[in-house]
């Protein structure tokens, strides 16, 4: 595995998935690429906020 531990691989996958999920939720909700990019940067924070709020 190129010297990477499985925990690092899982963490990178989780971060990437969280970013993509936040961007999709944001775009569907707000119909704005700018907001989607911003919420993608916030990643899991926005996903958790959205789940609590809606």
N, C-alpha and C positions, 0 to 999 in steps of 0.2 A: 504494500500500500504506500509506497514511496516514503516510508518513514513517518507517516501521519497516523496518529492514534484514531480509533473509531469515534471517540468522543469529539474530536475536532471536526471530523467529517460530518457527524450528526449535527453539530452546532452550526456549521456552514450551511447545511441543507435547511435547517430550521430558520436561519436568518434569511436565506433566499426565499423560502416559501412564505415567510411572514411579510416580506417586502412585496412580493407579487400579490399576495392576498389583500394587503392594505391598499395597493394601487387599484386592484379590480373593484373592491368595495367602494373606494372613493370615486372612481370614474362612474360607476353605475349610479351612485347616490347624487353626485354633484355635476356630472357631465362636463368635467373640466380636466384637461391634461395637467395644468399647473397644480391644481389641488391634488391630483393623483400622484405627481412627483413628490410633492411636499409630504403627503401621507405615507408614501413609500419610504421616505427617509425616516419617518417616525416608526415605521414597521409595526411590530407587535403592540406598541403602545396604542396606535390608532385602532387596531383590530379589537383589542380588549375594550377600549372606550366605546367602539361601535356596538359591541355585544351588550355592554351594560346599558348604554343609552337607548338602543332600539331593541 
